[in-house]
């Protein structure tokens, strides 16, 4: 498998959080203040997502320091995009706050990328 470039797209920059994120993400970080990349309809989670037993348990396990700045409701996702005509190879759209993508499906799509 060849080299695959990872990019992060974020919707806001509060204080030093983008620079702080660089400790964990070495690829390019793009700021999308207009939220164009988030689609025609912004998907947001509700209070029930944040207050679920699963989410509360996950929050207790977090070992990384962070901040509670920003609105925190806009949900994200993961795209695997191949070059040229290959286009979109995998899409994971977060359905609930904190939902993770299936890494096996992501890796399967990455392996399809032609070099």
Backbone as CSV, one residue per row, in Angstrom:
resi,resn,N_x,N_y,N_z,CA_x,CA_y,CA_z,C_x,C_y,C_z
1,UNK,0.855,-1.175,0.000,0.000,0.000,0.000,0.898,1.233,0.000
2,UNK,0.575,2.207,-0.819,1.349,3.440,-0.899,1.009,4.409,0.211
3,UNK,1.449,5.622,0.039,1.210,6.666,1.027,-0.196,7.234,0.866
4,UNK,-0.891,7.380,1.966,-2.219,7.981,1.973,-2.147,9.233,2.828
5,UNK,-2.579,10.358,2.273,-2.542,11.619,3.008,-3.810,11.792,3.834
6,UNK,-3.638,12.137,5.103,-4.767,12.416,5.975,-4.922,13.916,6.137
7,UNK,-6.153,14.382,6.097,-6.473,15.795,6.307,-7.547,15.873,7.374
8,UNK,-7.496,16.893,8.187,-8.551,17.163,9.166,-9.259,18.441,8.753
9,UNK,-10.561,18.446,8.901,-11.355,19.646,8.633,-12.066,19.993,9.929
10,UNK,-11.830,21.204,10.410,-12.441,21.654,11.662,-13.300,22.879,11.383
11,UNK,-14.268,23.117,12.249,-15.232,24.192,12.005,-14.957,25.455,12.780
12,UNK,-14.027,25.386,13.739,-13.761,26.575,14.547,-12.343,26.508,15.094
13,UNK,-11.837,27.650,15.442,-10.514,27.737,16.059,-10.646,28.634,17.281
14,UNK,-10.602,28.019,18.442,-10.732,28.772,19.685,-9.399,28.701,20.409
15,UNK,-8.823,29.851,20.663,-7.536,29.890,21.350,-6.473,29.142,20.567
16,UNK,-5.803,28.231,21.221,-4.709,27.479,20.596,-5.115,26.045,20.247
17,UNK,-6.425,25.752,20.185,-6.827,24.362,20.033,-6.345,23.704,18.742
18,UNK,-6.245,24.436,17.631,-5.736,23.813,16.407,-4.261,23.485,16.575
19,UNK,-3.496,24.397,17.107,-2.074,24.114,17.356,-1.922,22.983,18.367
20,UNK,-2.753,22.948,19.383,-2.709,21.871,20.371,-3.021,20.518,19.725
21,UNK,-3.937,20.511,18.751,-4.337,19.287,18.050,-3.178,18.710,17.237
22,UNK,-2.262,19.569,16.797,-1.132,19.115,15.981,-0.253,18.097,16.712
23,UNK,-0.321,18.067,18.029,0.413,17.046,18.789,-0.111,15.644,18.443
24,UNK,-1.389,15.546,18.081,-2.024,14.262,17.831,-2.265,13.994,16.353
25,UNK,-2.248,15.043,15.521,-2.550,14.910,14.091,-1.482,15.644,13.300
26,UNK,-0.705,14.910,12.514,0.446,15.495,11.810,0.111,16.010,10.413
27,UNK,-1.060,15.708,9.895,-1.421,16.144,8.545,-1.947,17.566,8.526
28,UNK,-2.325,18.040,7.333,-2.892,19.387,7.210,-4.223,19.499,7.950
29,UNK,-4.431,20.632,8.589,-5.685,20.915,9.288,-6.326,22.121,8.606
30,UNK,-7.510,21.928,8.073,-8.209,22.972,7.324,-9.338,23.544,8.181
31,UNK,-9.414,24.856,8.245,-10.460,25.535,9.000,-11.606,25.893,8.055
32,UNK,-12.786,25.380,8.336,-13.984,25.609,7.517,-14.978,26.432,8.332
33,UNK,-14.688,27.716,8.472,-15.531,28.586,9.303,-16.956,28.712,8.777
34,UNK,-17.130,28.634,7.452,-18.475,28.741,6.876,-19.233,27.415,6.975
35,UNK,-18.538,26.358,7.369,-19.102,25.013,7.498,-19.638,24.484,6.170
36,UNK,-18.995,24.878,5.067,-19.388,24.382,3.747,-19.208,22.873,3.633
37,UNK,-18.194,22.347,4.262,-17.886,20.930,4.153,-18.862,20.071,4.944
38,UNK,-19.621,20.658,5.812,-20.521,19.913,6.679,-21.853,19.596,6.009
39,UNK,-22.016,19.964,4.751,-23.207,19.606,3.993,-24.271,20.687,4.013
40,UNK,-25.333,20.427,3.248,-26.395,21.434,3.148,-27.177,21.615,4.447
41,UNK,-27.185,20.576,5.284,-27.909,20.646,6.549,-26.965,20.236,7.666
42,UNK,-26.735,21.130,8.585,-25.855,20.832,9.707,-26.513,19.785,10.606
43,UNK,-25.769,18.733,10.921,-26.286,17.686,11.809,-25.791,17.985,13.215
44,UNK,-26.698,18.050,14.124,-26.312,18.340,15.506,-26.878,17.276,16.431
45,UNK,-26.139,17.002,17.487,-26.592,16.055,18.497,-27.474,16.763,19.507
46,UNK,-28.148,15.982,20.285,-29.013,16.539,21.323,-28.487,16.233,22.706
47,UNK,-29.114,16.797,23.687,-28.719,16.586,25.074,-28.784,15.102,25.430
48,UNK,-29.727,14.373,24.834,-29.839,12.945,25.141,-28.598,12.176,24.702
49,UNK,-27.935,12.628,23.615,-26.689,11.996,23.181,-25.598,12.164,24.231
50,UNK,-25.476,13.364,24.755,-24.416,13.650,25.718,-24.690,13.030,27.074
51,UNK,-25.950,12.845,27.408,-26.295,12.341,28.732,-26.516,10.820,28.762
52,UNK,-26.259,10.140,27.634,-26.446,8.688,27.618,-25.421,8.024,28.527
53,UNK,-25.761,6.858,29.053,-24.841,6.135,29.931,-23.550,5.803,29.197
54,UNK,-23.666,5.438,27.918,-22.483,5.099,27.122,-21.550,6.300,27.016
55,UNK,-22.096,7.472,26.713,-21.270,8.675,26.555,-20.681,9.105,27.897
56,UNK,-21.460,9.039,28.946,-20.952,9.442,30.260,-19.816,8.522,30.696
57,UNK,-19.938,7.228,30.412,-18.865,6.287,30.723,-17.622,6.581,29.921
58,UNK,-17.791,6.915,28.631,-16.654,7.237,27.773,-15.959,8.509,28.248
59,UNK,-16.728,9.496,28.665,-16.140,10.751,29.138,-15.283,10.539,30.385
60,UNK,-15.709,9.613,31.245,-14.932,9.328,32.458,-13.585,8.693,32.139
61,UNK,-13.503,7.984,31.016,-12.273,7.276,30.654,-11.252,8.164,29.929
62,UNK,-11.646,9.351,29.513,-10.743,10.222,28.763,-9.570,10.626,29.643
63,UNK,-8.379,10.372,29.130,-7.169,10.696,29.879,-6.491,11.965,29.368
64,UNK,-6.874,12.423,28.180,-6.251,13.612,27.600,-6.913,14.867,28.144
65,UNK,-6.103,15.834,28.525,-6.713,17.103,28.938,-7.342,17.777,27.720
66,UNK,-8.373,18.496,27.924,-9.026,19.177,26.826,-9.679,20.438,27.330
67,UNK,-10.606,20.948,26.545,-11.332,22.118,27.002,-12.809,21.908,26.748
68,UNK,-13.600,22.693,27.353,-15.045,22.618,27.168,-15.527,23.861,26.422
69,UNK,-14.646,24.424,25.581,-15.001,25.605,24.804,-15.663,25.178,23.503
70,UNK,-16.393,26.078,22.893,-17.076,25.768,21.650,-18.458,25.212,21.951
71,UNK,-19.240,25.038,20.890,-20.608,24.592,21.129,-20.715,23.073,21.246
72,UNK,-19.835,22.304,20.592,-19.777,20.869,20.806,-20.933,20.024,20.315
73,UNK,-21.838,20.580,19.532,-23.012,19.826,19.096,-22.922,19.320,17.656
74,UNK,-22.115,19.953,16.818,-22.061,19.576,15.404,-21.348,18.240,15.264
75,UNK,-21.979,17.316,14.576,-21.413,15.987,14.400,-20.548,15.955,13.145
76,UNK,-19.618,15.032,13.119,-18.677,14.932,12.009,-18.765,13.604,11.297
77,UNK,-17.637,13.192,10.760,-17.595,11.935,10.035,-16.209,11.679,9.482
78,UNK,-16.119,10.649,8.654,-14.864,10.254,8.027,-15.139,9.975,6.558
79,UNK,-14.309,10.532,5.690,-14.394,10.264,4.254,-13.070,9.683,3.793
80,UNK,-13.133,8.684,2.913,-11.948,8.199,2.220,-12.186,8.526,0.754
81,UNK,-11.340,9.400,0.209,-11.504,9.877,-1.160,-10.286,9.475,-1.963
82,UNK,-10.532,8.792,-3.068,-9.450,8.403,-3.956,-9.160,9.500,-4.957
83,UNK,-8.009,9.410,-5.620,-7.638,10.434,-6.600,-8.482,10.360,-7.872
84,UNK,-8.619,11.492,-8.548,-9.286,11.541,-9.848,-10.677,10.960,-9.851
85,UNK,-10.899,10.047,-10.798,-12.226,9.450,-10.983,-12.604,8.437,-9.910
86,UNK,-11.658,8.066,-9.054,-12.009,7.106,-8.001,-13.054,7.688,-7.058
87,UNK,-12.934,8.964,-6.744,-13.936,9.628,-5.921,-14.079,9.054,-4.526
88,UNK,-15.295,9.106,-4.015,-15.592,8.700,-2.647,-15.578,7.175,-2.524
89,UNK,-14.700,6.666,-1.666,-14.561,5.220,-1.470,-15.222,4.746,-0.176
90,UNK,-15.337,5.633,0.786,-15.995,5.288,2.054,-16.496,6.563,2.715
91,UNK,-17.648,6.457,3.339,-18.206,7.594,4.072,-18.815,7.085,5.373
92,UNK,-18.407,7.695,6.465,-19.033,7.436,7.757,-19.577,8.768,8.251
93,UNK,-20.860,8.830,8.473,-21.507,10.036,8.983,-21.932,9.749,10.417
94,UNK,-21.402,10.534,11.340,-21.725,10.346,12.747,-23.235,10.506,12.950
95,UNK,-23.881,9.476,13.497,-25.323,9.516,13.725,-25.659,9.951,15.149
96,UNK,-24.733,9.705,16.068,-24.893,10.118,17.466,-23.569,10.720,17.911
97,UNK,-23.617,11.681,18.788,-22.405,12.316,19.283,-21.470,11.254,19.857
98,UNK,-20.218,11.269,19.419,-19.232,10.340,19.937,-19.166,8.996,19.231
99,UNK,-20.025,8.782,18.239,-20.019,7.520,17.507,-18.728,7.410,16.693
100,UNK,-18.122,6.258,16.705,-16.865,6.051,15.990,-17.102,5.268,14.710
101,UNK,-16.241,5.503,13.745,-16.350,4.763,12.491,-15.711,3.383,12.658
102,UNK,-16.067,2.480,11.771,-15.504,1.132,11.759,-14.156,1.211,11.055
103,UNK,-13.063,1.095,11.804,-11.725,1.265,11.243,-11.420,0.206,10.188
104,UNK,-12.009,-0.986,10.306,-11.794,-2.022,9.291,-12.359,-1.596,7.942
105,UNK,-13.523,-0.941,7.943,-14.107,-0.449,6.699,-13.273,0.686,6.114
106,UNK,-12.733,1.527,6.975,-11.861,2.615,6.511,-10.617,2.024,5.847
107,UNK,-9.990,1.068,6.485,-8.775,0.463,5.940,-9.054,-0.285,4.639
108,UNK,-10.215,-0.911,4.544,-10.619,-1.583,3.310,-10.701,-0.575,2.159
109,UNK,-11.268,0.584,2.441,-11.374,1.634,1.420,-9.993,2.197,1.069
110,UNK,-9.156,2.399,2.066,-7.810,2.931,1.828,-7.034,1.992,0.894
111,UNK,-7.191,0.707,1.064,-6.486,-0.270,0.227,-6.920,-0.198,-1.226
112,UNK,-8.097,0.372,-1.489,-8.603,0.504,-2.862,-8.027,1.712,-3.586
113,UNK,-7.368,2.594,-2.870,-6.856,3.815,-3.487,-5.755,3.450,-4.478
114,UNK,-5.946,3.892,-5.719,-4.923,3.646,-6.742,-3.861,4.725,-6.643
115,UNK,-2.667,4.337,-6.891,-1.552,5.310,-6.803,-1.162,5.813,-8.175
